[in-house]
Amino acid sequence: MRKQLLILFCATLLGAATPVKAMNMVLEMGVAEQIDDNVPTIVVEGKTVTILGANGMTMEIVSLTGRPVTKLKIENSSQRIQLNNLQKGCYIIKVGKVVRKVTVQ
């Protein structure tokens, strides 16, 4: 009887300890990943990069050898940037905590 009461008490405590702020979770390939709503999104289509949700942040483009190529300040919540001046090759784009590898052809 004591064991059952202890289990019931612990279950009640665990149920009462729910988080105050709900977090968005995505299940992809069997791995749950927390989504932060303040993380910018980088979308690459050909030689055009669209940055969403990064108003006031800085976009850095670096070559795969680690050489800085350019830095741009993101002025809007949705901004398109043309990569026409980049030579063919692979680059790394970083905005905030988000990092993407891009191939320019």
Backbone as XML, in Angstrom:
<?xml version="1.0"?>
<chain id="A" units="angstrom">
  <residue number="1" name="MET">
    <atom name="N" x="0.825" y="-1.198" z="0.000"/>
    <atom name="CA" x="0.000" y="0.000" z="0.000"/>
    <atom name="C" x="0.868" y="1.261" z="0.000"/>
  </residue>
  <residue number="2" name="ARG">
    <atom name="N" x="1.941" y="1.257" z="0.792"/>
    <atom name="CA" x="2.836" y="2.414" z="0.839"/>
    <atom name="C" x="3.473" y="2.674" z="-0.526"/>
  </residue>
  <residue number="3" name="LYS">
    <atom name="N" x="3.859" y="1.573" z="-1.186"/>
    <atom name="CA" x="4.501" y="1.694" z="-2.493"/>
    <atom name="C" x="3.541" y="2.318" z="-3.505"/>
  </residue>
  <residue number="4" name="GLN">
    <atom name="N" x="2.283" y="1.915" z="-3.481"/>
    <atom name="CA" x="1.296" y="2.459" z="-4.404"/>
    <atom name="C" x="1.051" y="3.953" z="-4.138"/>
  </residue>
  <residue number="5" name="LEU">
    <atom name="N" x="1.001" y="4.336" z="-2.859"/>
    <atom name="CA" x="0.829" y="5.745" z="-2.516"/>
    <atom name="C" x="2.036" y="6.577" z="-2.948"/>
  </residue>
  <residue number="6" name="LEU">
    <atom name="N" x="3.232" y="6.018" z="-2.787"/>
    <atom name="CA" x="4.436" y="6.714" z="-3.203"/>
    <atom name="C" x="4.461" y="6.904" z="-4.715"/>
  </residue>
  <residue number="7" name="ILE">
    <atom name="N" x="4.075" y="5.880" z="-5.453"/>
    <atom name="CA" x="4.011" y="5.973" z="-6.911"/>
    <atom name="C" x="2.971" y="7.015" z="-7.329"/>
  </residue>
  <residue number="8" name="LEU">
    <atom name="N" x="1.819" y="7.000" z="-6.702"/>
    <atom name="CA" x="0.765" y="7.967" z="-7.010"/>
    <atom name="C" x="1.222" y="9.391" z="-6.687"/>
  </residue>
  <residue number="9" name="PHE">
    <atom name="N" x="1.905" y="9.556" z="-5.572"/>
    <atom name="CA" x="2.418" y="10.868" z="-5.171"/>
    <atom name="C" x="3.447" y="11.378" z="-6.188"/>
  </residue>
  <residue number="10" name="CYS">
    <atom name="N" x="4.378" y="10.522" z="-6.587"/>
    <atom name="CA" x="5.409" y="10.910" z="-7.564"/>
    <atom name="C" x="4.780" y="11.244" z="-8.915"/>
  </residue>
  <residue number="11" name="ALA">
    <atom name="N" x="3.800" y="10.471" z="-9.346"/>
    <atom name="CA" x="3.128" y="10.739" z="-10.616"/>
    <atom name="C" x="2.410" y="12.081" z="-10.568"/>
  </residue>
  <residue number="12" name="THR">
    <atom name="N" x="1.821" y="12.405" z="-9.430"/>
    <atom name="CA" x="1.140" y="13.691" z="-9.269"/>
    <atom name="C" x="2.134" y="14.844" z="-9.344"/>
  </residue>
  <residue number="13" name="LEU">
    <atom name="N" x="3.281" y="14.685" z="-8.709"/>
    <atom name="CA" x="4.310" y="15.725" z="-8.762"/>
    <atom name="C" x="4.825" y="15.930" z="-10.178"/>
  </residue>
  <residue number="14" name="LEU">
    <atom name="N" x="5.055" y="14.842" z="-10.893"/>
    <atom name="CA" x="5.532" y="14.950" z="-12.267"/>
    <atom name="C" x="4.498" y="15.614" z="-13.160"/>
  </residue>
  <residue number="15" name="GLY">
    <atom name="N" x="3.233" y="15.313" z="-12.935"/>
    <atom name="CA" x="2.173" y="15.917" z="-13.728"/>
    <atom name="C" x="2.029" y="17.402" z="-13.451"/>
  </residue>
  <residue number="16" name="ALA">
    <atom name="N" x="2.315" y="17.816" z="-12.219"/>
    <atom name="CA" x="2.201" y="19.223" z="-11.848"/>
    <atom name="C" x="3.396" y="20.033" z="-12.319"/>
  </residue>
  <residue number="17" name="ALA">
    <atom name="N" x="4.485" y="19.383" z="-12.678"/>
    <atom name="CA" x="5.706" y="20.084" z="-13.082"/>
    <atom name="C" x="5.755" y="20.282" z="-14.587"/>
  </residue>
  <residue number="18" name="THR">
    <atom name="N" x="4.654" y="20.704" z="-15.161"/>
    <atom name="CA" x="4.635" y="20.952" z="-16.609"/>
    <atom name="C" x="5.319" y="22.277" z="-16.897"/>
  </residue>
  <residue number="19" name="PRO">
    <atom name="N" x="6.008" y="22.391" z="-18.032"/>
    <atom name="CA" x="6.690" y="23.645" z="-18.352"/>
    <atom name="C" x="5.698" y="24.768" z="-18.609"/>
  </residue>
  <residue number="20" name="VAL">
    <atom name="N" x="6.097" y="25.971" z="-18.269"/>
    <atom name="CA" x="5.226" y="27.128" z="-18.444"/>
    <atom name="C" x="5.107" y="27.490" z="-19.918"/>
  </residue>
  <residue number="21" name="LYS">
    <atom name="N" x="6.234" y="27.461" z="-20.641"/>
    <atom name="CA" x="6.227" y="27.823" z="-22.060"/>
    <atom name="C" x="6.296" y="26.550" z="-22.892"/>
  </residue>
  <residue number="22" name="ALA">
    <atom name="N" x="5.339" y="26.373" z="-23.766"/>
    <atom name="CA" x="5.359" y="25.210" z="-24.653"/>
    <atom name="C" x="6.418" y="25.413" z="-25.733"/>
  </residue>
  <residue number="23" name="MET">
    <atom name="N" x="7.120" y="24.350" z="-26.093"/>
    <atom name="CA" x="8.154" y="24.432" z="-27.113"/>
    <atom name="C" x="7.709" y="23.670" z="-28.349"/>
  </residue>
  <residue number="24" name="ASN">
    <atom name="N" x="8.005" y="24.216" z="-29.504"/>
    <atom name="CA" x="7.719" y="23.539" z="-30.757"/>
    <atom name="C" x="8.754" y="22.456" z="-30.975"/>
  </residue>
  <residue number="25" name="MET">
    <atom name="N" x="8.336" y="21.268" z="-31.328"/>
    <atom name="CA" x="9.248" y="20.166" z="-31.576"/>
    <atom name="C" x="8.967" y="19.597" z="-32.962"/>
  </residue>
  <residue number="26" name="VAL">
    <atom name="N" x="10.017" y="19.182" z="-33.635"/>
    <atom name="CA" x="9.891" y="18.551" z="-34.933"/>
    <atom name="C" x="10.549" y="17.197" z="-34.851"/>
  </residue>
  <residue number="27" name="LEU">
    <atom name="N" x="9.881" y="16.176" z="-35.365"/>
    <atom name="CA" x="10.439" y="14.838" z="-35.394"/>
    <atom name="C" x="10.855" y="14.541" z="-36.820"/>
  </residue>
  <residue number="28" name="GLU">
    <atom name="N" x="12.158" y="14.455" z="-37.042"/>
    <atom name="CA" x="12.679" y="14.212" z="-38.376"/>
    <atom name="C" x="13.668" y="13.070" z="-38.312"/>
  </residue>
  <residue number="29" name="MET">
    <atom name="N" x="13.409" y="12.023" z="-39.059"/>
    <atom name="CA" x="14.269" y="10.852" z="-39.116"/>
    <atom name="C" x="14.505" y="10.262" z="-37.723"/>
  </residue>
  <residue number="30" name="GLY">
    <atom name="N" x="13.464" y="10.276" z="-36.880"/>
    <atom name="CA" x="13.556" y="9.656" z="-35.573"/>
    <atom name="C" x="14.224" y="10.507" z="-34.519"/>
  </residue>
  <residue number="31" name="VAL">
    <atom name="N" x="14.574" y="11.754" z="-34.823"/>
    <atom name="CA" x="15.242" y="12.618" z="-33.856"/>
    <atom name="C" x="14.364" y="13.833" z="-33.615"/>
  </residue>
  <residue number="32" name="ALA">
    <atom name="N" x="14.030" y="14.066" z="-32.354"/>
    <atom name="CA" x="13.232" y="15.240" z="-32.010"/>
    <atom name="C" x="14.159" y="16.428" z="-31.883"/>
  </residue>
  <residue number="33" name="GLU">
    <atom name="N" x="13.773" y="17.527" z="-32.508"/>
    <atom name="CA" x="14.598" y="18.735" z="-32.498"/>
    <atom name="C" x="13.727" y="19.901" z="-32.077"/>
  </residue>
  <residue number="34" name="GLN">
    <atom name="N" x="14.219" y="20.693" z="-31.134"/>
    <atom name="CA" x="13.484" y="21.861" z="-30.690"/>
    <atom name="C" x="13.628" y="22.973" z="-31.712"/>
  </residue>
  <residue number="35" name="ILE">
    <atom name="N" x="12.512" y="23.624" z="-32.020"/>
    <atom name="CA" x="12.522" y="24.741" z="-32.959"/>
    <atom name="C" x="12.377" y="26.019" z="-32.159"/>
  </residue>
  <residue number="36" name="ASP">
    <atom name="N" x="13.309" y="26.916" z="-32.326"/>
    <atom name="CA" x="13.258" y="28.221" z="-31.691"/>
    <atom name="C" x="12.653" y="29.195" z="-32.696"/>
  </residue>
  <residue number="37" name="ASP">
    <atom name="N" x="11.613" y="29.900" z="-32.285"/>
    <atom name="CA" x="10.920" y="30.801" z="-33.206"/>
    <atom name="C" x="11.771" y="32.008" z="-33.595"/>
  </residue>
  <residue number="38" name="ASN">
    <atom name="N" x="12.856" y="32.282" z="-32.860"/>
    <atom name="CA" x="13.690" y="33.443" z="-33.149"/>
    <atom name="C" x="14.883" y="33.108" z="-34.043"/>
  </residue>
  <residue number="39" name="VAL">
    <atom name="N" x="14.935" y="31.906" z="-34.575"/>
    <atom name="CA" x="16.048" y="31.485" z="-35.427"/>
    <atom name="C" x="15.731" y="31.853" z="-36.873"/>
  </residue>
  <residue number="40" name="PRO">
    <atom name="N" x="16.662" y="32.528" z="-37.546"/>
    <atom name="CA" x="16.409" y="32.897" z="-38.943"/>
    <atom name="C" x="16.407" y="31.687" z="-39.868"/>
  </residue>
  <residue number="41" name="THR">
    <atom name="N" x="15.776" y="31.847" z="-41.016"/>
    <atom name="CA" x="15.709" y="30.803" z="-42.028"/>
    <atom name="C" x="16.491" y="31.266" z="-43.253"/>
  </residue>
  <residue number="42" name="ILE">
    <atom name="N" x="17.315" y="30.354" z="-43.789"/>
    <atom name="CA" x="18.091" y="30.647" z="-44.995"/>
    <atom name="C" x="17.582" y="29.747" z="-46.103"/>
  </residue>
  <residue number="43" name="VAL">
    <atom name="N" x="17.106" y="30.347" z="-47.199"/>
    <atom name="CA" x="16.603" y="29.594" z="-48.347"/>
    <atom name="C" x="17.453" y="29.978" z="-49.553"/>
  </residue>
  <residue number="44" name="VAL">
    <atom name="N" x="18.025" y="28.963" z="-50.220"/>
    <atom name="CA" x="18.883" y="29.214" z="-51.373"/>
    <atom name="C" x="18.221" y="28.647" z="-52.615"/>
  </residue>
  <residue number="45" name="GLU">
    <atom name="N" x="18.080" y="29.486" z="-53.647"/>
    <atom name="CA" x="17.532" y="29.076" z="-54.938"/>
    <atom name="C" x="18.447" y="29.617" z="-56.021"/>
  </residue>
  <residue number="46" name="GLY">
    <atom name="N" x="19.270" y="28.753" z="-56.588"/>
    <atom name="CA" x="20.228" y="29.190" z="-57.601"/>
    <atom name="C" x="21.257" y="30.121" z="-56.993"/>
  </residue>
  <residue number="47" name="LYS">
    <atom name="N" x="21.325" y="31.364" z="-57.512"/>
    <atom name="CA" x="22.248" y="32.355" z="-56.977"/>
    <atom name="C" x="21.548" y="33.393" z="-56.109"/>
  </residue>
  <residue number="48" name="THR">
    <atom name="N" x="20.344" y="33.068" z="-55.646"/>
    <atom name="CA" x="19.584" y="33.977" z="-54.798"/>
    <atom name="C" x="19.423" y="33.363" z="-53.413"/>
  </residue>
  <residue number="49" name="VAL">
    <atom name="N" x="19.769" y="34.138" z="-52.394"/>
    <atom name="CA" x="19.595" y="33.711" z="-51.008"/>
    <atom name="C" x="18.499" y="34.563" z="-50.401"/>
  </residue>
  <residue number="50" name="THR">
    <atom name="N" x="17.517" y="33.917" z="-49.782"/>
    <atom name="CA" x="16.456" y="34.626" z="-49.081"/>
    <atom name="C" x="16.630" y="34.369" z="-47.592"/>
  </residue>
  <residue number="51" name="ILE">
    <atom name="N" x="16.723" y="35.440" z="-46.826"/>
    <atom name="CA" x="16.885" y="35.353" z="-45.379"/>
    <atom name="C" x="15.576" y="35.807" z="-44.741"/>
  </residue>
  <residue number="52" name="LEU">
    <atom name="N" x="14.994" y="34.947" z="-43.903"/>
    <atom name="CA" x="13.726" y="35.252" z="-43.244"/>
    <atom name="C" x="13.935" y="35.338" z="-41.736"/>
  </residue>
  <residue number="53" name="GLY">
    <atom name="N" x="13.343" y="36.325" z="-41.106"/>
    <atom name="CA" x="13.366" y="36.440" z="-39.649"/>
    <atom name="C" x="14.714" y="36.809" z="-39.069"/>
  </residue>
  <residue number="54" name="ALA">
    <atom name="N" x="15.499" y="37.617" z="-39.769"/>
    <atom name="CA" x="16.837" y="37.976" z="-39.281"/>
    <atom name="C" x="17.050" y="39.484" z="-39.264"/>
  </residue>
  <residue number="55" name="ASN">
    <atom name="N" x="16.006" y="40.237" z="-39.057"/>
    <atom name="CA" x="16.103" y="41.691" z="-39.079"/>
    <atom name="C" x="17.135" y="42.178" z="-38.069"/>
  </residue>
  <residue number="56" name="GLY">
    <atom name="N" x="18.126" y="42.948" z="-38.545"/>
    <atom name="CA" x="19.153" y="43.490" z="-37.676"/>
    <atom name="C" x="20.368" y="42.589" z="-37.488"/>
  </residue>
  <residue number="57" name="MET">
    <atom name="N" x="20.313" y="41.357" z="-37.980"/>
    <atom name="CA" x="21.442" y="40.433" z="-37.857"/>
    <atom name="C" x="22.423" y="40.635" z="-39.010"/>
  </residue>
  <residue number="58" name="THR">
    <atom name="N" x="23.566" y="39.976" z="-38.919"/>
    <atom name="CA" x="24.583" y="40.056" z="-39.954"/>
    <atom name="C" x="24.712" y="38.709" z="-40.648"/>
  </residue>
  <residue number="59" name="MET">
    <atom name="N" x="24.759" y="38.730" z="-41.973"/>
    <atom name="CA" x="25.003" y="37.519" z="-42.748"/>
    <atom name="C" x="26.478" y="37.498" z="-43.130"/>
  </residue>
  <residue number="60" name="GLU">
    <atom name="N" x="27.141" y="36.378" z="-42.848"/>
    <atom name="CA" x="28.542" y="36.215" z="-43.209"/>
    <atom name="C" x="28.653" y="35.126" z="-44.264"/>
  </residue>
  <residue number="61" name="ILE">
    <atom name="N" x="29.447" y="35.362" z="-45.293"/>
    <atom name="CA" x="29.741" y="34.343" z="-46.293"/>
    <atom name="C" x="31.240" y="34.064" z="-46.211"/>
  </residue>
  <residue number="62" name="VAL">
    <atom name="N" x="31.579" y="32.769" z="-46.046"/>
    <atom name="CA" x="32.965" y="32.342" z="-45.884"/>
    <atom name="C" x="33.229" y="31.222" z="-46.877"/>
  </residue>
  <residue number="63" name="SER">
    <atom name="N" x="34.431" y="31.209" z="-47.468"/>
    <atom name="CA" x="34.785" y="30.100" z="-48.357"/>
    <atom name="C" x="35.066" y="28.863" z="-47.513"/>
  </residue>
  <residue number="64" name="LEU">
    <atom name="N" x="35.127" y="27.700" z="-48.162"/>
    <atom name="CA" x="35.393" y="26.467" z="-47.424"/>
    <atom name="C" x="36.798" y="26.429" z="-46.831"/>
  </residue>
  <residue number="65" name="THR">
    <atom name="N" x="37.676" y="27.266" z="-47.335"/>
    <atom name="CA" x="39.027" y="27.350" z="-46.774"/>
    <atom name="C" x="39.072" y="28.247" z="-45.549"/>
  </residue>
  <residue number="66" name="GLY">
    <atom name="N" x="37.953" y="28.898" z="-45.228"/>
    <atom name="CA" x="37.883" y="29.766" z="-44.053"/>
    <atom name="C" x="38.123" y="31.228" z="-44.347"/>
  </residue>
  <residue number="67" name="ARG">
    <atom name="N" x="38.320" y="31.580" z="-45.609"/>
    <atom name="CA" x="38.553" y="32.968" z="-45.998"/>
    <atom name="C" x="37.230" y="33.734" z="-46.003"/>
  </residue>
  <residue number="68" name="PRO">
    <atom name="N" x="37.134" y="34.829" z="-45.234"/>
    <atom name="CA" x="35.903" y="35.631" z="-45.260"/>
    <atom name="C" x="35.694" y="36.231" z="-46.641"/>
  </residue>
  <residue number="69" name="VAL">
    <atom name="N" x="34.483" y="36.099" z="-47.161"/>
    <atom name="CA" x="34.160" y="36.621" z="-48.486"/>
    <atom name="C" x="33.418" y="37.941" z="-48.363"/>
  </residue>
  <residue number="70" name="THR">
    <atom name="N" x="32.370" y="37.964" z="-47.549"/>
    <atom name="CA" x="31.597" y="39.199" z="-47.381"/>
    <atom name="C" x="30.766" y="39.131" z="-46.108"/>
  </residue>
  <residue number="71" name="LYS">
    <atom name="N" x="30.389" y="40.315" z="-45.628"/>
    <atom name="CA" x="29.464" y="40.467" z="-44.500"/>
    <atom name="C" x="28.415" y="41.481" z="-44.918"/>
  </residue>
  <residue number="72" name="LEU">
    <atom name="N" x="27.160" y="41.160" z="-44.660"/>
    <atom name="CA" x="26.062" y="42.069" z="-44.977"/>
    <atom name="C" x="25.126" y="42.165" z="-43.783"/>
  </residue>
  <residue number="73" name="LYS">
    <atom name="N" x="24.631" y="43.350" z="-43.508"/>
    <atom name="CA" x="23.636" y="43.523" z="-42.459"/>
    <atom name="C" x="22.255" y="43.302" z="-43.061"/>
  </residue>
  <residue number="74" name="ILE">
    <atom name="N" x="21.448" y="42.489" z="-42.400"/>
    <atom name="CA" x="20.083" y="42.207" z="-42.846"/>
    <atom name="C" x="19.193" y="43.343" z="-42.338"/>
  </residue>
  <residue number="75" name="GLU">
    <atom name="N" x="18.568" y="44.052" z="-43.267"/>
    <atom name="CA" x="17.777" y="45.231" z="-42.920"/>
    <atom name="C" x="16.297" y="44.947" z="-42.712"/>
  </residue>
  <residue number="76" name="ASN">
    <atom name="N" x="15.780" y="43.850" z="-43.302"/>
    <atom name="CA" x="14.345" y="43.554" z="-43.247"/>
    <atom name="C" x="14.120" y="42.168" z="-42.666"/>
  </residue>
  <residue number="77" name="SER">
    <atom name="N" x="12.885" y="41.872" z="-42.326"/>
    <atom name="CA" x="12.563" y="40.535" z="-41.822"/>
    <atom name="C" x="12.585" y="39.497" z="-42.946"/>
  </residue>
  <residue number="78" name="SER">
    <atom name="N" x="12.465" y="39.951" z="-44.189"/>
    <atom name="CA" x="12.583" y="39.080" z="-45.358"/>
    <atom name="C" x="13.429" y="39.806" z="-46.397"/>
  </residue>
  <residue number="79" name="GLN">
    <atom name="N" x="14.626" y="39.284" z="-46.648"/>
    <atom name="CA" x="15.531" y="39.967" z="-47.567"/>
    <atom name="C" x="16.118" y="38.980" z="-48.564"/>
  </residue>
  <residue number="80" name="ARG">
    <atom name="N" x="16.156" y="39.405" z="-49.851"/>
    <atom name="CA" x="16.765" y="38.599" z="-50.921"/>
    <atom name="C" x="18.125" y="39.178" z="-51.272"/>
  </residue>
  <residue number="81" name="ILE">
    <atom name="N" x="19.099" y="38.293" z="-51.428"/>
    <atom name="CA" x="20.460" y="38.712" z="-51.754"/>
    <atom name="C" x="20.929" y="37.910" z="-52.958"/>
  </residue>
  <residue number="82" name="GLN">
    <atom name="N" x="21.431" y="38.603" z="-53.968"/>
    <atom name="CA" x="21.965" y="37.957" z="-55.163"/>
    <atom name="C" x="23.433" y="37.618" z="-54.946"/>
  </residue>
  <residue number="83" name="LEU">
    <atom name="N" x="23.833" y="36.406" z="-55.320"/>
    <atom name="CA" x="25.219" y="35.960" z="-55.185"/>
    <atom name="C" x="25.940" y="35.961" z="-56.528"/>
  </residue>
  <residue number="84" name="ASN">
    <atom name="N" x="25.576" y="36.875" z="-57.423"/>
    <atom name="CA" x="26.152" y="36.916" z="-58.771"/>
    <atom name="C" x="27.647" y="37.213" z="-58.763"/>
  </residue>
  <residue number="85" name="ASN">
    <atom name="N" x="28.138" y="37.937" z="-57.758"/>
    <atom name="CA" x="29.547" y="38.320" z="-57.735"/>
    <atom name="C" x="30.461" y="37.223" z="-57.181"/>
  </residue>
  <residue number="86" name="LEU">
    <atom name="N" x="29.898" y="36.106" z="-56.720"/>
    <atom name="CA" x="30.712" y="35.009" z="-56.195"/>
    <atom name="C" x="31.173" y="34.090" z="-57.323"/>
  </residue>
  <residue number="87" name="GLN">
    <atom name="N" x="32.406" y="33.622" z="-57.229"/>
    <atom name="CA" x="32.912" y="32.655" z="-58.195"/>
    <atom name="C" x="32.256" y="31.300" z="-57.923"/>
  </residue>
  <residue number="88" name="LYS">
    <atom name="N" x="32.337" y="30.404" z="-58.907"/>
    <atom name="CA" x="31.796" y="29.062" z="-58.726"/>
    <atom name="C" x="32.526" y="28.377" z="-57.584"/>
  </residue>
  <residue number="89" name="GLY">
    <atom name="N" x="31.766" y="27.622" z="-56.790"/>
    <atom name="CA" x="32.368" y="26.899" z="-55.683"/>
    <atom name="C" x="31.416" y="26.764" z="-54.515"/>
  </residue>
  <residue number="90" name="CYS">
    <atom name="N" x="31.935" y="26.255" z="-53.409"/>
    <atom name="CA" x="31.143" y="26.045" z="-52.196"/>
    <atom name="C" x="31.466" y="27.128" z="-51.172"/>
  </residue>
  <residue number="91" name="TYR">
    <atom name="N" x="30.437" y="27.588" z="-50.487"/>
    <atom name="CA" x="30.582" y="28.628" z="-49.483"/>
    <atom name="C" x="29.752" y="28.258" z="-48.266"/>
  </residue>
  <residue number="92" name="ILE">
    <atom name="N" x="30.057" y="28.904" z="-47.154"/>
    <atom name="CA" x="29.289" y="28.728" z="-45.929"/>
    <atom name="C" x="28.624" y="30.059" z="-45.611"/>
  </residue>
  <residue number="93" name="ILE">
    <atom name="N" x="27.303" y="30.025" z="-45.392"/>
    <atom name="CA" x="26.545" y="31.220" z="-45.041"/>
    <atom name="C" x="26.119" y="31.079" z="-43.585"/>
  </residue>
  <residue number="94" name="LYS">
    <atom name="N" x="26.368" y="32.119" z="-42.808"/>
    <atom name="CA" x="26.004" y="32.107" z="-41.384"/>
    <atom name="C" x="25.186" y="33.343" z="-41.069"/>
  </residue>
  <residue number="95" name="VAL">
    <atom name="N" x="24.019" y="33.117" z="-40.454"/>
    <atom name="CA" x="23.165" y="34.194" z="-39.962"/>
    <atom name="C" x="22.740" y="33.802" z="-38.555"/>
  </residue>
  <residue number="96" name="GLY">
    <atom name="N" x="23.201" y="34.535" z="-37.572"/>
    <atom name="CA" x="22.910" y="34.173" z="-36.184"/>
    <atom name="C" x="23.535" y="32.825" z="-35.874"/>
  </residue>
  <residue number="97" name="LYS">
    <atom name="N" x="22.718" y="31.885" z="-35.394"/>
    <atom name="CA" x="23.185" y="30.533" z="-35.083"/>
    <atom name="C" x="23.016" y="29.570" z="-36.252"/>
  </residue>
  <residue number="98" name="VAL">
    <atom name="N" x="22.409" y="30.036" z="-37.341"/>
    <atom name="CA" x="22.106" y="29.172" z="-38.475"/>
    <atom name="C" x="23.269" y="29.204" z="-39.466"/>
  </residue>
  <residue number="99" name="VAL">
    <atom name="N" x="23.728" y="28.025" z="-39.867"/>
    <atom name="CA" x="24.837" y="27.899" z="-40.811"/>
    <atom name="C" x="24.394" y="26.981" z="-41.947"/>
  </residue>
  <residue number="100" name="ARG">
    <atom name="N" x="24.631" y="27.395" z="-43.197"/>
    <atom name="CA" x="24.268" y="26.593" z="-44.364"/>
    <atom name="C" x="25.437" y="26.529" z="-45.321"/>
  </residue>
  <residue number="101" name="LYS">
    <atom name="N" x="25.610" y="25.388" z="-45.966"/>
    <atom name="CA" x="26.606" y="25.225" z="-47.028"/>
    <atom name="C" x="25.888" y="25.455" z="-48.350"/>
  </residue>
  <residue number="102" name="VAL">
    <atom name="N" x="26.498" y="26.286" z="-49.207"/>
    <atom name="CA" x="25.880" y="26.668" z="-50.468"/>
    <atom name="C" x="26.862" y="26.379" z="-51.598"/>
  </residue>
  <residue number="103" name="THR">
    <atom name="N" x="26.353" y="25.849" z="-52.716"/>
    <atom name="CA" x="27.153" y="25.647" z="-53.902"/>
    <atom name="C" x="26.715" y="26.635" z="-54.964"/>
  </residue>
  <residue number="104" name="VAL">
    <atom name="N" x="27.653" y="27.466" z="-55.427"/>
    <atom name="CA" x="27.372" y="28.435" z="-56.483"/>
    <atom name="C" x="27.908" y="27.853" z="-57.795"/>
  </residue>
  <residue number="105" name="GLN">
    <atom name="N" x="27.015" y="27.783" z="-58.786"/>
    <atom name="CA" x="27.425" y="27.204" z="-60.087"/>
    <atom name="C" x="27.335" y="28.230" z="-61.179"/>
  </residue>
</chain>
